[in-house]
Amino acid sequence: MANEFFKSDAPGDVAITMTPSDKGRLEVFLDGEKIFDRKEAGAFPDLSKVNELKMAIAERIFEVEEA
């Protein structure tokens, strides 16, 4: 998933931190806002969900660059 985020065509830089946790926990935060939680979703993200998360990251970068 991190590789997909790094491949993003969005302008600017994104800091991505992935920290292993217990029981397969996977949470994705963007500017302190949780945008994905494997436990809440009940499964790891599929490719369409990863693409959705990439778009959220790209939109946030665009908002920051426009400000």
mmCIF file as Biopython writes it, N, C-alpha, C and O atoms, coordinates in Angstrom:
data_model
#
loop_
_atom_site.group_PDB
_atom_site.id
_atom_site.type_symbol
_atom_site.label_atom_id
_atom_site.label_alt_id
_atom_site.label_comp_id
_atom_site.label_asym_id
_atom_site.label_entity_id
_atom_site.label_seq_id
_atom_site.pdbx_PDB_ins_code
_atom_site.Cartn_x
_atom_site.Cartn_y
_atom_site.Cartn_z
_atom_site.occupancy
_atom_site.B_iso_or_equiv
_atom_site.auth_seq_id
_atom_site.auth_asym_id
_atom_site.pdbx_PDB_model_num
ATOM 1   N N  . MET A ? 1  ? 0.821   -1.173 0.000  1.0 0.0 1  A 1 
ATOM 2   C CA . MET A ? 1  ? 0.000   0.000  0.000  1.0 0.0 1  A 1 
ATOM 3   C C  . MET A ? 1  ? 0.870   1.244  0.000  1.0 0.0 1  A 1 
ATOM 4   O O  . MET A ? 1  ? 0.554   2.214  -0.689 1.0 0.0 1  A 1 
ATOM 5   N N  . ALA A ? 2  ? 1.948   1.239  0.749  1.0 0.0 2  A 1 
ATOM 6   C CA . ALA A ? 2  ? 2.842   2.400  0.758  1.0 0.0 2  A 1 
ATOM 7   C C  . ALA A ? 2  ? 3.397   2.656  -0.632 1.0 0.0 2  A 1 
ATOM 8   O O  . ALA A ? 2  ? 3.522   3.807  -1.048 1.0 0.0 2  A 1 
ATOM 9   N N  . ASN A ? 3  ? 3.734   1.585  -1.360 1.0 0.0 3  A 1 
ATOM 10  C CA . ASN A ? 3  ? 4.232   1.755  -2.729 1.0 0.0 3  A 1 
ATOM 11  C C  . ASN A ? 3  ? 3.204   2.457  -3.598 1.0 0.0 3  A 1 
ATOM 12  O O  . ASN A ? 3  ? 3.569   3.309  -4.408 1.0 0.0 3  A 1 
ATOM 13  N N  . GLU A ? 4  ? 1.949   2.127  -3.454 1.0 0.0 4  A 1 
ATOM 14  C CA . GLU A ? 4  ? 0.894   2.790  -4.231 1.0 0.0 4  A 1 
ATOM 15  C C  . GLU A ? 4  ? 0.816   4.270  -3.869 1.0 0.0 4  A 1 
ATOM 16  O O  . GLU A ? 4  ? 0.631   5.110  -4.750 1.0 0.0 4  A 1 
ATOM 17  N N  . PHE A ? 5  ? 0.954   4.596  -2.596 1.0 0.0 5  A 1 
ATOM 18  C CA . PHE A ? 5  ? 0.922   6.003  -2.186 1.0 0.0 5  A 1 
ATOM 19  C C  . PHE A ? 5  ? 2.103   6.751  -2.786 1.0 0.0 5  A 1 
ATOM 20  O O  . PHE A ? 5  ? 1.956   7.886  -3.238 1.0 0.0 5  A 1 
ATOM 21  N N  . PHE A ? 6  ? 3.278   6.118  -2.794 1.0 0.0 6  A 1 
ATOM 22  C CA . PHE A ? 6  ? 4.469   6.778  -3.332 1.0 0.0 6  A 1 
ATOM 23  C C  . PHE A ? 6  ? 4.382   6.965  -4.844 1.0 0.0 6  A 1 
ATOM 24  O O  . PHE A ? 6  ? 4.990   7.887  -5.388 1.0 0.0 6  A 1 
ATOM 25  N N  . LYS A ? 7  ? 3.631   6.098  -5.531 1.0 0.0 7  A 1 
ATOM 26  C CA . LYS A ? 7  ? 3.479   6.198  -6.974 1.0 0.0 7  A 1 
ATOM 27  C C  . LYS A ? 7  ? 2.507   7.305  -7.370 1.0 0.0 7  A 1 
ATOM 28  O O  . LYS A ? 7  ? 2.344   7.591  -8.556 1.0 0.0 7  A 1 
ATOM 29  N N  . SER A ? 8  ? 1.875   7.916  -6.409 1.0 0.0 8  A 1 
ATOM 30  C CA . SER A ? 8  ? 0.853   8.924  -6.690 1.0 0.0 8  A 1 
ATOM 31  C C  . SER A ? 8  ? 1.382   10.009 -7.615 1.0 0.0 8  A 1 
ATOM 32  O O  . SER A ? 8  ? 2.535   10.425 -7.502 1.0 0.0 8  A 1 
ATOM 33  N N  . ASP A ? 9  ? 0.531   10.465 -8.536 1.0 0.0 9  A 1 
ATOM 34  C CA . ASP A ? 9  ? 0.893   11.536 -9.448 1.0 0.0 9  A 1 
ATOM 35  C C  . ASP A ? 9  ? 0.593   12.901 -8.852 1.0 0.0 9  A 1 
ATOM 36  O O  . ASP A ? 9  ? 0.703   13.915 -9.541 1.0 0.0 9  A 1 
ATOM 37  N N  . ALA A ? 10 ? 0.220   12.938 -7.598 1.0 0.0 10 A 1 
ATOM 38  C CA . ALA A ? 10 ? -0.105  14.208 -6.956 1.0 0.0 10 A 1 
ATOM 39  C C  . ALA A ? 10 ? 1.147   15.059 -6.806 1.0 0.0 10 A 1 
ATOM 40  O O  . ALA A ? 10 ? 2.231   14.539 -6.538 1.0 0.0 10 A 1 
ATOM 41  N N  . PRO A ? 11 ? 0.997   16.359 -6.978 1.0 0.0 11 A 1 
ATOM 42  C CA . PRO A ? 11 ? 2.151   17.235 -6.786 1.0 0.0 11 A 1 
ATOM 43  C C  . PRO A ? 11 ? 2.519   17.317 -5.315 1.0 0.0 11 A 1 
ATOM 44  O O  . PRO A ? 11 ? 1.686   17.061 -4.445 1.0 0.0 11 A 1 
ATOM 45  N N  . GLY A ? 12 ? 3.749   17.668 -5.040 1.0 0.0 12 A 1 
ATOM 46  C CA . GLY A ? 12 ? 4.176   17.851 -3.653 1.0 0.0 12 A 1 
ATOM 47  C C  . GLY A ? 12 ? 4.640   16.575 -3.001 1.0 0.0 12 A 1 
ATOM 48  O O  . GLY A ? 12 ? 4.767   15.532 -3.643 1.0 0.0 12 A 1 
ATOM 49  N N  . ASP A ? 13 ? 4.891   16.677 -1.709 1.0 0.0 13 A 1 
ATOM 50  C CA . ASP A ? 13 ? 5.410   15.556 -0.934 1.0 0.0 13 A 1 
ATOM 51  C C  . ASP A ? 13 ? 4.371   15.095 0.074  1.0 0.0 13 A 1 
ATOM 52  O O  . ASP A ? 13 ? 3.544   15.874 0.547  1.0 0.0 13 A 1 
ATOM 53  N N  . VAL A ? 14 ? 4.435   13.819 0.386  1.0 0.0 14 A 1 
ATOM 54  C CA . VAL A ? 14 ? 3.564   13.231 1.398  1.0 0.0 14 A 1 
ATOM 55  C C  . VAL A ? 14 ? 4.436   12.446 2.350  1.0 0.0 14 A 1 
ATOM 56  O O  . VAL A ? 14 ? 5.275   11.655 1.918  1.0 0.0 14 A 1 
ATOM 57  N N  . ALA A ? 15 ? 4.249   12.653 3.637  1.0 0.0 15 A 1 
ATOM 58  C CA . ALA A ? 15 ? 4.955   11.863 4.642  1.0 0.0 15 A 1 
ATOM 59  C C  . ALA A ? 15 ? 4.079   10.673 4.990  1.0 0.0 15 A 1 
ATOM 60  O O  . ALA A ? 15 ? 2.936   10.833 5.417  1.0 0.0 15 A 1 
ATOM 61  N N  . ILE A ? 16 ? 4.621   9.485  4.805  1.0 0.0 16 A 1 
ATOM 62  C CA . ILE A ? 16 ? 3.872   8.268  5.100  1.0 0.0 16 A 1 
ATOM 63  C C  . ILE A ? 16 ? 4.642   7.487  6.154  1.0 0.0 16 A 1 
ATOM 64  O O  . ILE A ? 16 ? 5.827   7.198  5.989  1.0 0.0 16 A 1 
ATOM 65  N N  . THR A ? 17 ? 3.962   7.155  7.223  1.0 0.0 17 A 1 
ATOM 66  C CA . THR A ? 17 ? 4.553   6.331  8.264  1.0 0.0 17 A 1 
ATOM 67  C C  . THR A ? 17 ? 3.678   5.105  8.447  1.0 0.0 17 A 1 
ATOM 68  O O  . THR A ? 17 ? 2.469   5.208  8.650  1.0 0.0 17 A 1 
ATOM 69  N N  . MET A ? 18 ? 4.314   3.940  8.371  1.0 0.0 18 A 1 
ATOM 70  C CA . MET A ? 18 ? 3.596   2.698  8.627  1.0 0.0 18 A 1 
ATOM 71  C C  . MET A ? 18 ? 4.304   2.012  9.783  1.0 0.0 18 A 1 
ATOM 72  O O  . MET A ? 18 ? 5.493   1.704  9.701  1.0 0.0 18 A 1 
ATOM 73  N N  . THR A ? 19 ? 3.577   1.778  10.846 1.0 0.0 19 A 1 
ATOM 74  C CA . THR A ? 19 ? 4.140   1.172  12.038 1.0 0.0 19 A 1 
ATOM 75  C C  . THR A ? 19 ? 3.416   -0.137 12.318 1.0 0.0 19 A 1 
ATOM 76  O O  . THR A ? 19 ? 2.195   -0.149 12.470 1.0 0.0 19 A 1 
ATOM 77  N N  . PRO A ? 20 ? 4.164   -1.251 12.389 1.0 0.0 20 A 1 
ATOM 78  C CA . PRO A ? 20 ? 3.515   -2.531 12.696 1.0 0.0 20 A 1 
ATOM 79  C C  . PRO A ? 20 ? 2.884   -2.483 14.084 1.0 0.0 20 A 1 
ATOM 80  O O  . PRO A ? 20 ? 3.390   -1.824 14.993 1.0 0.0 20 A 1 
ATOM 81  N N  . SER A ? 21 ? 1.791   -3.182 14.222 1.0 0.0 21 A 1 
ATOM 82  C CA . SER A ? 21 ? 1.112   -3.236 15.500 1.0 0.0 21 A 1 
ATOM 83  C C  . SER A ? 21 ? 0.616   -4.657 15.725 1.0 0.0 21 A 1 
ATOM 84  O O  . SER A ? 21 ? 0.841   -5.540 14.898 1.0 0.0 21 A 1 
ATOM 85  N N  . ASP A ? 22 ? -0.042  -4.865 16.819 1.0 0.0 22 A 1 
ATOM 86  C CA . ASP A ? 22 ? -0.493  -6.214 17.152 1.0 0.0 22 A 1 
ATOM 87  C C  . ASP A ? 22 ? -1.736  -6.608 16.372 1.0 0.0 22 A 1 
ATOM 88  O O  . ASP A ? 22 ? -2.525  -5.755 15.967 1.0 0.0 22 A 1 
ATOM 89  N N  . LYS A ? 23 ? -1.899  -7.881 16.169 1.0 0.0 23 A 1 
ATOM 90  C CA . LYS A ? 23 ? -3.088  -8.490 15.571 1.0 0.0 23 A 1 
ATOM 91  C C  . LYS A ? 23 ? -3.422  -7.931 14.192 1.0 0.0 23 A 1 
ATOM 92  O O  . LYS A ? 23 ? -4.596  -7.820 13.838 1.0 0.0 23 A 1 
ATOM 93  N N  . GLY A ? 24 ? -2.402  -7.578 13.411 1.0 0.0 24 A 1 
ATOM 94  C CA . GLY A ? 24 ? -2.636  -7.118 12.051 1.0 0.0 24 A 1 
ATOM 95  C C  . GLY A ? 24 ? -3.301  -5.760 11.957 1.0 0.0 24 A 1 
ATOM 96  O O  . GLY A ? 24 ? -3.940  -5.452 10.950 1.0 0.0 24 A 1 
ATOM 97  N N  . ARG A ? 25 ? -3.164  -4.961 12.966 1.0 0.0 25 A 1 
ATOM 98  C CA . ARG A ? 25 ? -3.790  -3.628 12.991 1.0 0.0 25 A 1 
ATOM 99  C C  . ARG A ? 25 ? -3.236  -2.780 11.864 1.0 0.0 25 A 1 
ATOM 100 O O  . ARG A ? 25 ? -2.022  -2.739 11.661 1.0 0.0 25 A 1 
ATOM 101 N N  . LEU A ? 26 ? -4.102  -2.104 11.128 1.0 0.0 26 A 1 
ATOM 102 C CA . LEU A ? 26 ? -3.678  -1.191 10.075 1.0 0.0 26 A 1 
ATOM 103 C C  . LEU A ? 26 ? -4.588  0.019  10.103 1.0 0.0 26 A 1 
ATOM 104 O O  . LEU A ? 26 ? -5.791  -0.087 9.863  1.0 0.0 26 A 1 
ATOM 105 N N  . GLU A ? 27 ? -4.005  1.166  10.396 1.0 0.0 27 A 1 
ATOM 106 C CA . GLU A ? 27 ? -4.734  2.425  10.381 1.0 0.0 27 A 1 
ATOM 107 C C  . GLU A ? 27 ? -3.976  3.377  9.486  1.0 0.0 27 A 1 
ATOM 108 O O  . GLU A ? 27 ? -2.745  3.380  9.485  1.0 0.0 27 A 1 
ATOM 109 N N  . VAL A ? 28 ? -4.693  4.187  8.722  1.0 0.0 28 A 1 
ATOM 110 C CA . VAL A ? 28 ? -4.077  5.193  7.870  1.0 0.0 28 A 1 
ATOM 111 C C  . VAL A ? 28 ? -4.606  6.541  8.324  1.0 0.0 28 A 1 
ATOM 112 O O  . VAL A ? 28 ? -5.815  6.769  8.365  1.0 0.0 28 A 1 
ATOM 113 N N  . PHE A ? 29 ? -3.671  7.441  8.668  1.0 0.0 29 A 1 
ATOM 114 C CA . PHE A ? 29 ? -4.027  8.778  9.107  1.0 0.0 29 A 1 
ATOM 115 C C  . PHE A ? 29 ? -3.510  9.796  8.105  1.0 0.0 29 A 1 
ATOM 116 O O  . PHE A ? 29 ? -2.420  9.642  7.556  1.0 0.0 29 A 1 
ATOM 117 N N  . LEU A ? 30 ? -4.298  10.835 7.872  1.0 0.0 30 A 1 
ATOM 118 C CA . LEU A ? 30 ? -3.918  11.929 6.996  1.0 0.0 30 A 1 
ATOM 119 C C  . LEU A ? 30 ? -4.154  13.214 7.764  1.0 0.0 30 A 1 
ATOM 120 O O  . LEU A ? 30 ? -5.293  13.550 8.084  1.0 0.0 30 A 1 
ATOM 121 N N  . ASP A ? 31 ? -3.090  13.927 8.058  1.0 0.0 31 A 1 
ATOM 122 C CA . ASP A ? 31 ? -3.165  15.145 8.873  1.0 0.0 31 A 1 
ATOM 123 C C  . ASP A ? 31 ? -3.906  14.910 10.180 1.0 0.0 31 A 1 
ATOM 124 O O  . ASP A ? 31 ? -4.707  15.743 10.603 1.0 0.0 31 A 1 
ATOM 125 N N  . GLY A ? 32 ? -3.641  13.782 10.818 1.0 0.0 32 A 1 
ATOM 126 C CA . GLY A ? 32 ? -4.243  13.474 12.106 1.0 0.0 32 A 1 
ATOM 127 C C  . GLY A ? 32 ? -5.644  12.898 12.032 1.0 0.0 32 A 1 
ATOM 128 O O  . GLY A ? 32 ? -6.203  12.512 13.059 1.0 0.0 32 A 1 
ATOM 129 N N  . GLU A ? 33 ? -6.228  12.832 10.838 1.0 0.0 33 A 1 
ATOM 130 C CA . GLU A ? 33 ? -7.572  12.288 10.652 1.0 0.0 33 A 1 
ATOM 131 C C  . GLU A ? 33 ? -7.470  10.847 10.157 1.0 0.0 33 A 1 
ATOM 132 O O  . GLU A ? 33 ? -6.793  10.566 9.169  1.0 0.0 33 A 1 
ATOM 133 N N  . LYS A ? 34 ? -8.150  9.942  10.857 1.0 0.0 34 A 1 
ATOM 134 C CA . LYS A ? 34 ? -8.128  8.543  10.437 1.0 0.0 34 A 1 
ATOM 135 C C  . LYS A ? 34 ? -8.971  8.399  9.178  1.0 0.0 34 A 1 
ATOM 136 O O  . LYS A ? 34 ? -10.161 8.718  9.173  1.0 0.0 34 A 1 
ATOM 137 N N  . ILE A ? 35 ? -8.332  7.909  8.094  1.0 0.0 35 A 1 
ATOM 138 C CA . ILE A ? 35 ? -9.072  7.730  6.847  1.0 0.0 35 A 1 
ATOM 139 C C  . ILE A ? 35 ? -9.288  6.249  6.524  1.0 0.0 35 A 1 
ATOM 140 O O  . ILE A ? 35 ? -10.039 5.918  5.607  1.0 0.0 35 A 1 
ATOM 141 N N  . PHE A ? 36 ? -8.638  5.367  7.269  1.0 0.0 36 A 1 
ATOM 142 C CA . PHE A ? 36 ? -8.883  3.937  7.105  1.0 0.0 36 A 1 
ATOM 143 C C  . PHE A ? 36 ? -8.495  3.210  8.376  1.0 0.0 36 A 1 
ATOM 144 O O  . PHE A ? 36 ? -7.487  3.528  9.006  1.0 0.0 36 A 1 
ATOM 145 N N  . ASP A ? 37 ? -9.309  2.226  8.750  1.0 0.0 37 A 1 
ATOM 146 C CA . ASP A ? 37 ? -9.026  1.371  9.903  1.0 0.0 37 A 1 
ATOM 147 C C  . ASP A ? 37 ? -9.445  -0.050 9.523  1.0 0.0 37 A 1 
ATOM 148 O O  . ASP A ? 37 ? -10.629 -0.322 9.325  1.0 0.0 37 A 1 
ATOM 149 N N  . ARG A ? 38 ? -8.465  -0.951 9.425  1.0 0.0 38 A 1 
ATOM 150 C CA . ARG A ? 38 ? -8.746  -2.325 9.033  1.0 0.0 38 A 1 
ATOM 151 C C  . ARG A ? 38 ? -9.741  -2.981 9.977  1.0 0.0 38 A 1 
ATOM 152 O O  . ARG A ? 38 ? -10.598 -3.749 9.539  1.0 0.0 38 A 1 
ATOM 153 N N  . LYS A ? 39 ? -9.635  -2.687 11.268 1.0 0.0 39 A 1 
ATOM 154 C CA . LYS A ? 39 ? -10.538 -3.292 12.236 1.0 0.0 39 A 1 
ATOM 155 C C  . LYS A ? 39 ? -11.979 -2.861 11.978 1.0 0.0 39 A 1 
ATOM 156 O O  . LYS A ? 39 ? -12.892 -3.684 12.030 1.0 0.0 39 A 1 
ATOM 157 N N  . GLU A ? 40 ? -12.185 -1.580 11.703 1.0 0.0 40 A 1 
ATOM 158 C CA . GLU A ? 40 ? -13.531 -1.092 11.417 1.0 0.0 40 A 1 
ATOM 159 C C  . GLU A ? 40 ? -14.038 -1.634 10.077 1.0 0.0 40 A 1 
ATOM 160 O O  . GLU A ? 40 ? -15.217 -1.963 9.945  1.0 0.0 40 A 1 
ATOM 161 N N  . ALA A ? 41 ? -13.151 -1.724 9.090  1.0 0.0 41 A 1 
ATOM 162 C CA . ALA A ? 41 ? -13.529 -2.192 7.760  1.0 0.0 41 A 1 
ATOM 163 C C  . ALA A ? 41 ? -13.748 -3.707 7.739  1.0 0.0 41 A 1 
ATOM 164 O O  . ALA A ? 41 ? -14.508 -4.211 6.912  1.0 0.0 41 A 1 
ATOM 165 N N  . GLY A ? 42 ? -13.089 -4.428 8.639  1.0 0.0 42 A 1 
ATOM 166 C CA . GLY A ? 42 ? -13.222 -5.878 8.695  1.0 0.0 42 A 1 
ATOM 167 C C  . GLY A ? 42 ? -12.301 -6.629 7.756  1.0 0.0 42 A 1 
ATOM 168 O O  . GLY A ? 42 ? -12.311 -7.859 7.730  1.0 0.0 42 A 1 
ATOM 169 N N  . ALA A ? 43 ? -11.492 -5.894 6.973  1.0 0.0 43 A 1 
ATOM 170 C CA . ALA A ? 43 ? -10.572 -6.528 6.021  1.0 0.0 43 A 1 
ATOM 171 C C  . ALA A ? 43 ? -9.496  -5.533 5.623  1.0 0.0 43 A 1 
ATOM 172 O O  . ALA A ? 43 ? -9.640  -4.324 5.810  1.0 0.0 43 A 1 
ATOM 173 N N  . PHE A ? 44 ? -8.417  -6.067 5.069  1.0 0.0 44 A 1 
ATOM 174 C CA . PHE A ? 44 ? -7.400  -5.177 4.534  1.0 0.0 44 A 1 
ATOM 175 C C  . PHE A ? 44 ? -7.961  -4.511 3.283  1.0 0.0 44 A 1 
ATOM 176 O O  . PHE A ? 44 ? -8.842  -5.075 2.633  1.0 0.0 44 A 1 
ATOM 177 N N  . PRO A ? 45 ? -7.473  -3.326 2.933  1.0 0.0 45 A 1 
ATOM 178 C CA . PRO A ? 45 ? -8.036  -2.622 1.777  1.0 0.0 45 A 1 
ATOM 179 C C  . PRO A ? 45 ? -7.710  -3.324 0.464  1.0 0.0 45 A 1 
ATOM 180 O O  . PRO A ? 45 ? -6.591  -3.794 0.261  1.0 0.0 45 A 1 
ATOM 181 N N  . ASP A ? 46 ? -8.708  -3.390 -0.430 1.0 0.0 46 A 1 
ATOM 182 C CA . ASP A ? 46 ? -8.462  -3.908 -1.766 1.0 0.0 46 A 1 
ATOM 183 C C  . ASP A ? 46 ? -7.930  -2.762 -2.630 1.0 0.0 46 A 1 
ATOM 184 O O  . ASP A ? 46 ? -7.808  -1.630 -2.161 1.0 0.0 46 A 1 
ATOM 185 N N  . LEU A ? 47 ? -7.618  -3.057 -3.882 1.0 0.0 47 A 1 
ATOM 186 C CA . LEU A ? 47 ? -7.008  -2.048 -4.745 1.0 0.0 47 A 1 
ATOM 187 C C  . LEU A ? 47 ? -7.908  -0.825 -4.924 1.0 0.0 47 A 1 
ATOM 188 O O  . LEU A ? 47 ? -7.409  0.299  -4.978 1.0 0.0 47 A 1 
ATOM 189 N N  . SER A ? 48 ? -9.208  -1.022 -5.017 1.0 0.0 48 A 1 
ATOM 190 C CA . SER A ? 48 ? -10.100 0.134  -5.185 1.0 0.0 48 A 1 
ATOM 191 C C  . SER A ? 48 ? -10.076 1.020  -3.948 1.0 0.0 48 A 1 
ATOM 192 O O  . SER A ? 48 ? -10.140 2.243  -4.075 1.0 0.0 48 A 1 
ATOM 193 N N  . LYS A ? 49 ? -9.987  0.437  -2.751 1.0 0.0 49 A 1 
ATOM 194 C CA . LYS A ? 49 ? -9.903  1.243  -1.520 1.0 0.0 49 A 1 
ATOM 195 C C  . LYS A ? 49 ? -8.566  1.969  -1.451 1.0 0.0 49 A 1 
ATOM 196 O O  . LYS A ? 49 ? -8.508  3.125  -1.032 1.0 0.0 49 A 1 
ATOM 197 N N  . VAL A ? 50 ? -7.485  1.296  -1.862 1.0 0.0 50 A 1 
ATOM 198 C CA . VAL A ? 50 ? -6.165  1.944  -1.890 1.0 0.0 50 A 1 
ATOM 199 C C  . VAL A ? 50 ? -6.210  3.142  -2.832 1.0 0.0 50 A 1 
ATOM 200 O O  . VAL A ? 50 ? -5.678  4.204  -2.509 1.0 0.0 50 A 1 
ATOM 201 N N  . ASN A ? 51 ? -6.843  2.979  -3.995 1.0 0.0 51 A 1 
ATOM 202 C CA . ASN A ? 51 ? -6.963  4.099  -4.930 1.0 0.0 51 A 1 
ATOM 203 C C  . ASN A ? 51 ? -7.788  5.236  -4.342 1.0 0.0 51 A 1 
ATOM 204 O O  . ASN A ? 51 ? -7.480  6.407  -4.568 1.0 0.0 51 A 1 
ATOM 205 N N  . GLU A ? 52 ? -8.823  4.903  -3.597 1.0 0.0 52 A 1 
ATOM 206 C CA . GLU A ? 52 ? -9.634  5.919  -2.922 1.0 0.0 52 A 1 
ATOM 207 C C  . GLU A ? 52 ? -8.786  6.691  -1.904 1.0 0.0 52 A 1 
ATOM 208 O O  . GLU A ? 52 ? -8.880  7.915  -1.810 1.0 0.0 52 A 1 
ATOM 209 N N  . LEU A ? 53 ? -7.967  5.973  -1.152 1.0 0.0 53 A 1 
ATOM 210 C CA . LEU A ? 53 ? -7.088  6.627  -0.176 1.0 0.0 53 A 1 
ATOM 211 C C  . LEU A ? 53 ? -6.060  7.509  -0.872 1.0 0.0 53 A 1 
ATOM 212 O O  . LEU A ? 53 ? -5.744  8.595  -0.388 1.0 0.0 53 A 1 
ATOM 213 N N  . LYS A ? 54 ? -5.536  7.046  -2.009 1.0 0.0 54 A 1 
ATOM 214 C CA . LYS A ? 54 ? -4.587  7.853  -2.788 1.0 0.0 54 A 1 
ATOM 215 C C  . LYS A ? 54 ? -5.237  9.156  -3.241 1.0 0.0 54 A 1 
ATOM 216 O O  . LYS A ? 54 ? -4.601  10.210 -3.212 1.0 0.0 54 A 1 
ATOM 217 N N  . MET A ? 55 ? -6.486  9.091  -3.654 1.0 0.0 55 A 1 
ATOM 218 C CA . MET A ? 55 ? -7.197  10.291 -4.087 1.0 0.0 55 A 1 
ATOM 219 C C  . MET A ? 55 ? -7.391  11.257 -2.919 1.0 0.0 55 A 1 
ATOM 220 O O  . MET A ? 55 ? -7.260  12.469 -3.093 1.0 0.0 55 A 1 
ATOM 221 N N  . ALA A ? 56 ? -7.699  10.739 -1.747 1.0 0.0 56 A 1 
ATOM 222 C CA . ALA A ? 56 ? -7.857  11.595 -0.573 1.0 0.0 56 A 1 
ATOM 223 C C  . ALA A ? 56 ? -6.549  12.314 -0.264 1.0 0.0 56 A 1 
ATOM 224 O O  . ALA A ? 56 ? -6.551  13.496 0.081  1.0 0.0 56 A 1 
ATOM 225 N N  . ILE A ? 57 ? -5.432  11.600 -0.389 1.0 0.0 57 A 1 
ATOM 226 C CA . ILE A ? 57 ? -4.116  12.203 -0.156 1.0 0.0 57 A 1 
ATOM 227 C C  . ILE A ? 57 ? -3.840  13.269 -1.209 1.0 0.0 57 A 1 
ATOM 228 O O  . ILE A ? 57 ? -3.378  14.361 -0.877 1.0 0.0 57 A 1 
ATOM 229 N N  . ALA A ? 58 ? -4.117  12.966 -2.469 1.0 0.0 58 A 1 
ATOM 230 C CA . ALA A ? 58 ? -3.882  13.925 -3.557 1.0 0.0 58 A 1 
ATOM 231 C C  . ALA A ? 58 ? -4.729  15.180 -3.368 1.0 0.0 58 A 1 
ATOM 232 O O  . ALA A ? 58 ? -4.246  16.291 -3.585 1.0 0.0 58 A 1 
ATOM 233 N N  . GLU A ? 59 ? -5.987  15.012 -2.966 1.0 0.0 59 A 1 
ATOM 234 C CA . GLU A ? 59 ? -6.860  16.162 -2.735 1.0 0.0 59 A 1 
ATOM 235 C C  . GLU A ? 59 ? -6.338  17.039 -1.603 1.0 0.0 59 A 1 
ATOM 236 O O  . GLU A ? 59 ? -6.376  18.266 -1.692 1.0 0.0 59 A 1 
ATOM 237 N N  . ARG A ? 60 ? -5.852  16.408 -0.542 1.0 0.0 60 A 1 
ATOM 238 C CA . ARG A ? 60 ? -5.330  17.173 0.598  1.0 0.0 60 A 1 
ATOM 239 C C  . ARG A ? 60 ? -4.082  17.955 0.186  1.0 0.0 60 A 1 
ATOM 240 O O  . ARG A ? 60 ? -3.914  19.108 0.582  1.0 0.0 60 A 1 
ATOM 241 N N  . ILE A ? 61 ? -3.215  17.336 -0.602 1.0 0.0 61 A 1 
ATOM 242 C CA . ILE A ? 61 ? -2.011  18.032 -1.082 1.0 0.0 61 A 1 
ATOM 243 C C  . ILE A ? 61 ? -2.410  19.218 -1.947 1.0 0.0 61 A 1 
ATOM 244 O O  . ILE A ? 61 ? -1.825  20.294 -1.823 1.0 0.0 61 A 1 
ATOM 245 N N  . PHE A ? 62 ? -3.394  19.041 -2.818 1.0 0.0 62 A 1 
ATOM 246 C CA . PHE A ? 62 ? -3.862  20.118 -3.673 1.0 0.0 62 A 1 
ATOM 247 C C  . PHE A ? 62 ? -4.404  21.279 -2.845 1.0 0.0 62 A 1 
ATOM 248 O O  . PHE A ? 62 ? -4.126  22.441 -3.139 1.0 0.0 62 A 1 
ATOM 249 N N  . GLU A ? 63 ? -5.184  20.958 -1.802 1.0 0.0 63 A 1 
ATOM 250 C CA . GLU A ? 63 ? -5.739  22.001 -0.913 1.0 0.0 63 A 1 
ATOM 251 C C  . GLU A ? 63 ? -4.625  22.790 -0.245 1.0 0.0 63 A 1 
ATOM 252 O O  . GLU A ? 63 ? -4.702  24.016 -0.153 1.0 0.0 63 A 1 
ATOM 253 N N  . VAL A ? 64 ? -3.605  22.110 0.215  1.0 0.0 64 A 1 
ATOM 254 C CA . VAL A ? 64 ? -2.486  22.769 0.901  1.0 0.0 64 A 1 
ATOM 255 C C  . VAL A ? 64 ? -1.717  23.652 -0.068 1.0 0.0 64 A 1 
ATOM 256 O O  . VAL A ? 64 ? -1.343  24.770 0.287  1.0 0.0 64 A 1 
ATOM 257 N N  . GLU A ? 65 ? -1.473  23.177 -1.281 1.0 0.0 65 A 1 
ATOM 258 C CA . GLU A ? 65 ? -0.717  23.951 -2.254 1.0 0.0 65 A 1 
ATOM 259 C C  . GLU A ? 65 ? -1.493  25.165 -2.737 1.0 0.0 65 A 1 
ATOM 260 O O  . GLU A ? 65 ? -0.888  26.170 -3.109 1.0 0.0 65 A 1 
ATOM 261 N N  . GLU A ? 66 ? -2.828  25.094 -2.740 1.0 0.0 66 A 1 
ATOM 262 C CA . GLU A ? 66 ? -3.641  26.211 -3.191 1.0 0.0 66 A 1 
ATOM 263 C C  . GLU A ? 66 ? -3.744  27.295 -2.122 1.0 0.0 66 A 1 
ATOM 264 O O  . GLU A ? 66 ? -4.015  28.451 -2.446 1.0 0.0 66 A 1 
ATOM 265 N N  . ALA A ? 67 ? -3.534  26.945 -0.868 1.0 0.0 67 A 1 
ATOM 266 C CA . ALA A ? 67 ? -3.665  27.907 0.242  1.0 0.0 67 A 1 
ATOM 267 C C  . ALA A ? 67 ? -2.508  28.874 0.308  1.0 0.0 67 A 1 
ATOM 268 O O  . ALA A ? 67 ? -2.475  29.739 1.183  1.0 0.0 67 A 1 
#
